[in-house]
Structure formats: structure tokens, C-alpha cells
Amino acid sequence: MLDKWGRNIDYLKISINDRCNLNCIHCVPKEDISYTKKDE
């Protein structure tokens, strides 16, 4: 599969919740976001 710039895509990252602690630039927007509570 290729992206719109013609680069080969050979992996896919999927998040099932917003509790990831990696804070990747493609997952976390520049503007503030609100996370779900731990008990949800």
C-alpha cells in the first residue's frame, strides 16, 4: 500500500484506547485533548 506521497506503508499502528503513554506525534494533536478516566 502507498500513501499519497508514494511512500510504501508496511506497518499499521492501531490504538484501542487513549491511555497510550508514548505520545507519538501522529496520535496526540497539538491542541489540548481530554483523556478518559482510568475506570472507564
C-alpha positions as CSV (number, residue, x, y, z in Angstrom):
1,M,0.0,0.0,0.0
2,L,1.2,3.5,-0.8
3,D,0.4,6.8,0.9
4,K,-0.4,10.0,-1.0
5,W,3.3,10.8,-1.4
6,G,4.1,7.4,-2.9
7,R,5.8,6.0,0.2
8,N,5.4,2.3,0.9
9,I,3.3,1.5,4.0
10,D,4.5,-1.7,5.6
11,Y,3.1,-1.4,9.1
12,L,0.0,-0.1,10.9
13,K,-0.4,1.2,14.4
14,I,-3.9,0.9,16.0
15,S,-4.9,2.3,19.3
16,I,-7.9,0.8,21.1
17,N,-8.0,3.5,23.8
18,D,-6.5,6.9,24.6
19,R,-4.3,5.6,27.5
20,C,-1.2,5.1,25.5
21,N,1.8,6.7,27.2
22,L,4.0,7.0,24.0
23,N,2.6,10.4,23.0
24,C,3.5,9.9,19.3
25,I,3.1,13.0,17.1
26,H,0.6,11.1,14.9
27,C,-1.6,10.1,17.9
28,V,-1.5,13.3,20.0
29,P,-2.8,16.5,18.4
30,K,-1.1,19.9,19.1
31,E,-4.3,21.2,20.7
32,D,-5.3,20.1,24.2
33,I,-7.3,16.8,24.4
34,S,-9.2,15.3,27.3
35,Y,-8.5,11.7,28.2
36,T,-11.0,9.2,29.6
37,K,-10.9,8.4,33.2
38,K,-9.0,5.2,34.2
39,D,-12.1,3.5,35.5
40,E,-13.9,3.9,32.1
